[in-house]
Structures are given as structure tokens and as C-alpha cells.
Amino acid sequence: MSSAPRQKRAYTLGTVTVIYLLWSLVPVAIAIMFSFNSGRSRSVWQGFSLRWYTWDPQGSVLNNESLRTALTHTLLLGVLATAVVVPLGVLFALALDRWRGRIPTGANFAVLLSFVVPEIALAIGLLFMVTWLATPFELGTTAQVVGLITFQLAYPVVIVRARLLTIGTQYEEAARDLGASPLGAVRRVLLPMLYPAIFVSAILVFADVLDNFVLVRYLSSNAGTETTSMKIYNTARAAPTPALNAIATLILVSSFVVVIAGWLAYRKWGRSDGEDTGLGAIATM
Amino acid sequence: MALFFAVPLYVVLCVAFGTVDPLFRTSVPVWNPMQWQFTQLATVFERIVGPENFYLPPVLRTIGFVVIAVAVCLAIAFPVAYFAARHAGRHKALVLTLLVAPFWISYMMRMLAWVNLLQNDGWVNKVISLNGLLPTEQNWLAGRPTTVILGLIYGYVPYMILPLFAALDRISPSLLEAARDLGAGGFDVFRRVIVPMSLPGVAAGMLLVALPMMGDYFTNDLLSGSPGTSMIGNLINNSISTPGQSGQAAALLLIVLLVLAAPMIWYTRTIAKSEVRS
């Protein structure tokens, strides 16, 4: 009952947590730091410069074509996949919410299952499918986007559905009673209430696509469809320059900018709109 | 949607149960289930348990690595999640933000960070040798199991902390107060209330890190690259990258999926049920 041992325990746990956080974040901070190194080394600090970002004639992200392609292709995949996955996921969530019976139950199961199926399984399956079946697309950007859509669909579905469950049916019914058409009720009443959830899932999907490696690697076709994570995988052990750190840093910055901007907007929304918009659903995932 | 899941899986089956073209030595999928052959599966099985069982060490290694890594992950994640949920106080938001931060950092970048640190002239060796005073040039990246296991732990532990945090955060403080009022000591409260109530979170967290580790090959490739530490994921990836071995890759994948089916379905069912309840 005494509070002294409790306090002591909190200090011990706090120390463990601080050590863990340092261990988890400092290596990345060091990697970012070396992207600004003026020399070729990734372990000896030779002074600050933007050499590996902009001005090195061959090796910088700006001037090296393969690095530049990797960066732009990663961002392109992020935008394309998000643009398709989010609307598709919203429709899917609405369908799962409305439609009762075996098929939606099975589909819901499939969505949840996709969180735990090893990514390599889906990636290889899609690779085989594209290789051996007459699919309307070939390996490369299209295959990568299709693969990412399949893999990422679960995010918007789960988040939007959690939101739909908390909203309930009463608002929509009220709109119908006031004379809205079924579609109008969804579009003018339900959809605006779903915006925060839609927004959160778009951010999650975008950031996760930037991070994707297994799928985009198996479904890539040539150097033109190489992403940043593939670039790191391919060259990390083959005497890379700090430019590799630079391109990784740029992706990290893109992802953080989107997440922070999203978080700020979400907070603004959340204030006016009650709290639980599906972040709880992510935490339990 | 279901199509995009079912069709790839079916193709994997057709390749796994397919034949090998006698001329070009390439895998040929067999689309008709009635004509499925078991040669690929038999080959893989033979390599795991047969006389020339060169697949067996990677399989056993995978199990060993994953068990150790998951255990260490739990040992790290539980105290951290416990602190974040119950003792972080006014720093809770900050602690949570920092705990979530690794999710927004690419996995590859996090591995790259360690490749940098563990190079021969990297900072880890510098610290160990007290900046060159002691002659300890450790070659961390040349196929050391320890490095790979540490990489796995580093890579996946954030995925365990969050479900644990969610489970611990949900335990109502009044429940713990009630336990204390009823005479339980601090340790008793922990052992008989907190631990049992966090078990679903522990199970979910362990699954969420163990399942992807089973298919992981890139951590190994980046931090070791030696066949001496290769895991099942490496076997699959190497077969995929070798022309003509797609059938073996498919068969290996199938075996992995069958072994993991039970935990995957268990997890999915639990989540689906908790959704219905809420």
C-alpha cells in the first residue's frame, strides 16, 4: 500500500522505457546525421554538407538517376495506391456495415486475415499470378499498385467500419425522414461524418506504402520500378555512399510531414467531433 | 477483393502441385486440381527430413531465432508498455508518440542504420574498443546469429508494444484499487489481476511479431548475408530468385502457411469477435 515502492517501480520502468526509446531512435538519428556528411564515410564525421542531396555530380540524390528514380517512384506508388485504396476501402466498409449474411462475414474475415498473413505469401501469389495468368497488366508499376491495393485495403476498411459502428444508423434515418434519398443521405450526412476516419486511413496507407518492400520488390520489373526500400536492400551492403542515407531520410521526412500534417488536422476535427475515430482500432491491430 | 486474395493463393497451389518442364527446367503450373502432382512437395519434404536434409538447419534456425526474438521482444515490450499505460503521467502523449515513431520510419532505413553502426569501422566497434585503444575488431555483419536476432528484435518490437499498451491501458484503475482494498499486495495485484487481464494483448503481440518473422528474409540479407544464418524466408526468396525453382518456393510457402494457419485464424477470429462485441 505504501507509495514509496510504487514510486521506485515507476522510476525503474521509466528508466527501461527511456533506454528503449533511445535504442530504438538514436541509430536512425545517426543514420540521418551521416546523410549530411561531407565525406564518403558513414561512420567518420567529416563536416556538414548537402553534398549527397544536391551537389555531388554523380552520387547525390539530385544528380544520380537511379537514386532520383527510386525516390520519385516510391512517392508515385504512395500517391497512386492511396488514391485507389481509400475510396475502395470506404465503399467496402459501407458494404460490410450494411449487408448481412455469409459473404460479408467472409469478406470481413479476409480483411482481418490480411493483417497477419505473411506479406511474402501474398507477394509470391501475385507474382505467380502475373507471370502465369493472362492478367491485363505486367510486372512493373501497375502490378505494384495492384499488389499494394490488395495489401493495404484492410486499413481503410477496418478504420472506416469502426467509425460506422460508433455512428450508428440514427443520423442516416433522420436524413431519410427529412426527405433525403438513400444515396443523398449517405453522401450528405454519413460521408462528412466519416471524413476524419477516411483521412486517417489515407495517411496510414500512404506512409505504409512508402515503407513497403516485399510486395513492390517481387512485382517490380526493372530499374525504373525500383523503390527506395529496394535501393537500400540492394546497396546497403555494397559499399554505399551517404547518398543512400540521404534518400532514406527524404522518404522518412515525406512520411513524417504527412503524418504530422494529418495529426494536426485530425486534432482539429476530433475536437469538434468527439474522439474515437478509429485510432483505437489501430492500436488493437 | 476476395478475388485478389483467392486467385494468387490458387496459383501458388497450382505451382506447388505443378510439374517441371523437362526441356527448359522451368516450373509449369497445373491448373486442374485432379492432375496435381506431389513431386515438388515431396522434394521439399525430403530436403527437410530426408537423408540430404539441407533445408532442415534453416527451418530449425528459424524456429530458434523466432522463439528467442519473441521472448526478448516480450521482455522489452511489457515493461515499456506498462510504463506508458500506467506510469507515464503527463508525459503519456509524448511517450506514445515516440513509441509509434518507428512505424513511420521505413523498416529498411532502420536496418540501414544498424548496418552503418555495425560496419567494421562503425560506431559499435569504436565504442567497444574505446576508440581504438583495445584491439577488438568484431566483424558483426559477417553471418552472426546474434546480429540477426538483434535485428529481428529491433525491427519488430514496436509491433508488440502497441497491442500490449492497448491491453494494459484498458485495465481500469478502480479494478486494481478494488484488488488492493481486498487485501492484495502490490505483487499480487500484478500477478493475479494485471497479468491475466493483459494476456490477450500478450498473445496478440507475440503473434504480430512472430508471424512476419517467419517470412522475413531481408533482415537476414542485410545484417548477415551468410547462408550460415539463413531462415525459411531466405529459402523461399532464394528459390524465387533462381529460375526453375518457383515450384519449390511455392511448396515451401505452402508448408509455412499450413503451419501458421492455426495461429492466423485464431487471431483473426478473436479480432472479429471483439468487433462484434464493441
Boltz contact constraints between the chains, C-beta under 6 A:
constraints:
  - contact:
      token1: [A, 10]
      token2: [B, 87]
      max_distance: 6.0
  - contact:
      token1: [A, 13]
      token2: [B, 79]
      max_distance: 6.0
  - contact:
      token1: [A, 13]
      token2: [B, 83]
      max_distance: 6.0
  - contact:
      token1: [A, 13]
      token2: [B, 87]
      max_distance: 6.0
  - contact:
      token1: [A, 14]
      token2: [B, 83]
      max_distance: 6.0
  - contact:
      token1: [A, 16]
      token2: [B, 79]
      max_distance: 6.0
  - contact:
      token1: [A, 17]
      token2: [B, 80]
      max_distance: 6.0
  - contact:
      token1: [A, 17]
      token2: [B, 83]
      max_distance: 6.0
  - contact:
      token1: [A, 20]
      token2: [B, 76]
      max_distance: 6.0
  - contact:
      token1: [A, 20]
      token2: [B, 80]
      max_distance: 6.0
  - contact:
      token1: [A, 21]
      token2: [B, 98]
      max_distance: 6.0
  - contact:
      token1: [A, 24]
      token2: [B, 102]
      max_distance: 6.0
  - contact:
      token1: [A, 27]
      token2: [B, 113]
      max_distance: 6.0
  - contact:
      token1: [A, 27]
      token2: [B, 114]
      max_distance: 6.0
  - contact:
      token1: [A, 27]
      token2: [B, 117]
      max_distance: 6.0
  - contact:
      token1: [A, 28]
      token2: [B, 105]
      max_distance: 6.0
  - contact:
      token1: [A, 28]
      token2: [B, 113]
      max_distance: 6.0
  - contact:
      token1: [A, 31]
      token2: [B, 112]
      max_distance: 6.0
  - contact:
      token1: [A, 31]
      token2: [B, 113]
      max_distance: 6.0
  - contact:
      token1: [A, 31]
      token2: [B, 116]
      max_distance: 6.0
  - contact:
      token1: [A, 42]
      token2: [B, 116]
      max_distance: 6.0
  - contact:
      token1: [A, 43]
      token2: [B, 119]
      max_distance: 6.0
  - contact:
      token1: [A, 43]
      token2: [B, 121]
      max_distance: 6.0
  - contact:
      token1: [A, 43]
      token2: [B, 122]
      max_distance: 6.0
  - contact:
      token1: [A, 110]
      token2: [B, 2]
      max_distance: 6.0
  - contact:
      token1: [A, 110]
      token2: [B, 5]
      max_distance: 6.0
  - contact:
      token1: [A, 112]
      token2: [B, 268]
      max_distance: 6.0
  - contact:
      token1: [A, 112]
      token2: [B, 271]
      max_distance: 6.0
  - contact:
      token1: [A, 112]
      token2: [B, 272]
      max_distance: 6.0
  - contact:
      token1: [A, 113]
      token2: [B, 268]
      max_distance: 6.0
  - contact:
      token1: [A, 116]
      token2: [B, 211]
      max_distance: 6.0
  - contact:
      token1: [A, 116]
      token2: [B, 264]
      max_distance: 6.0
  - contact:
      token1: [A, 116]
      token2: [B, 267]
      max_distance: 6.0
  - contact:
      token1: [A, 118]
      token2: [B, 211]
      max_distance: 6.0
  - contact:
      token1: [A, 118]
      token2: [B, 212]
      max_distance: 6.0
  - contact:
      token1: [A, 118]
      token2: [B, 214]
      max_distance: 6.0
  - contact:
      token1: [A, 118]
      token2: [B, 215]
      max_distance: 6.0
  - contact:
      token1: [A, 120]
      token2: [B, 215]
      max_distance: 6.0
  - contact:
      token1: [A, 121]
      token2: [B, 253]
      max_distance: 6.0
  - contact:
      token1: [A, 121]
      token2: [B, 257]
      max_distance: 6.0
  - contact:
      token1: [A, 124]
      token2: [B, 253]
      max_distance: 6.0
  - contact:
      token1: [A, 125]
      token2: [B, 8]
      max_distance: 6.0
  - contact:
      token1: [A, 125]
      token2: [B, 9]
      max_distance: 6.0
  - contact:
      token1: [A, 125]
      token2: [B, 12]
      max_distance: 6.0
  - contact:
      token1: [A, 126]
      token2: [B, 8]
      max_distance: 6.0
  - contact:
      token1: [A, 128]
      token2: [B, 11]
      max_distance: 6.0
  - contact:
      token1: [A, 128]
      token2: [B, 12]
      max_distance: 6.0
  - contact:
      token1: [A, 128]
      token2: [B, 15]
      max_distance: 6.0
  - contact:
      token1: [A, 129]
      token2: [B, 7]
      max_distance: 6.0
  - contact:
      token1: [A, 129]
      token2: [B, 8]
      max_distance: 6.0
  - contact:
      token1: [A, 129]
      token2: [B, 11]
      max_distance: 6.0
  - contact:
      token1: [A, 132]
      token2: [B, 29]
      max_distance: 6.0
  - contact:
      token1: [A, 150]
      token2: [B, 4]
      max_distance: 6.0
  - contact:
      token1: [A, 207]
      token2: [B, 104]
      max_distance: 6.0
  - contact:
      token1: [A, 211]
      token2: [B, 106]
      max_distance: 6.0
  - contact:
      token1: [A, 213]
      token2: [B, 108]
      max_distance: 6.0
  - contact:
      token1: [A, 229]
      token2: [B, 106]
      max_distance: 6.0
  - contact:
      token1: [A, 229]
      token2: [B, 108]
      max_distance: 6.0
  - contact:
      token1: [A, 232]
      token2: [B, 108]
      max_distance: 6.0
  - contact:
      token1: [A, 232]
      token2: [B, 112]
      max_distance: 6.0
  - contact:
      token1: [A, 233]
      token2: [B, 108]
      max_distance: 6.0
  - contact:
      token1: [A, 233]
      token2: [B, 218]
      max_distance: 6.0
  - contact:
      token1: [A, 236]
      token2: [B, 112]
      max_distance: 6.0
  - contact:
      token1: [A, 236]
      token2: [B, 115]
      max_distance: 6.0
  - contact:
      token1: [A, 236]
      token2: [B, 222]
      max_distance: 6.0
  - contact:
      token1: [A, 248]
      token2: [B, 109]
      max_distance: 6.0
  - contact:
      token1: [A, 248]
      token2: [B, 112]
      max_distance: 6.0
  - contact:
      token1: [A, 251]
      token2: [B, 106]
      max_distance: 6.0
  - contact:
      token1: [A, 252]
      token2: [B, 105]
      max_distance: 6.0
  - contact:
      token1: [A, 255]
      token2: [B, 104]
      max_distance: 6.0
  - contact:
      token1: [A, 256]
      token2: [B, 104]
      max_distance: 6.0
  - contact:
      token1: [A, 259]
      token2: [B, 104]
      max_distance: 6.0
  - contact:
      token1: [A, 283]
      token2: [B, 162]
      max_distance: 6.0
  - contact:
      token1: [A, 283]
      token2: [B, 166]
      max_distance: 6.0
  - contact:
      token1: [A, 284]
      token2: [B, 166]
      max_distance: 6.0
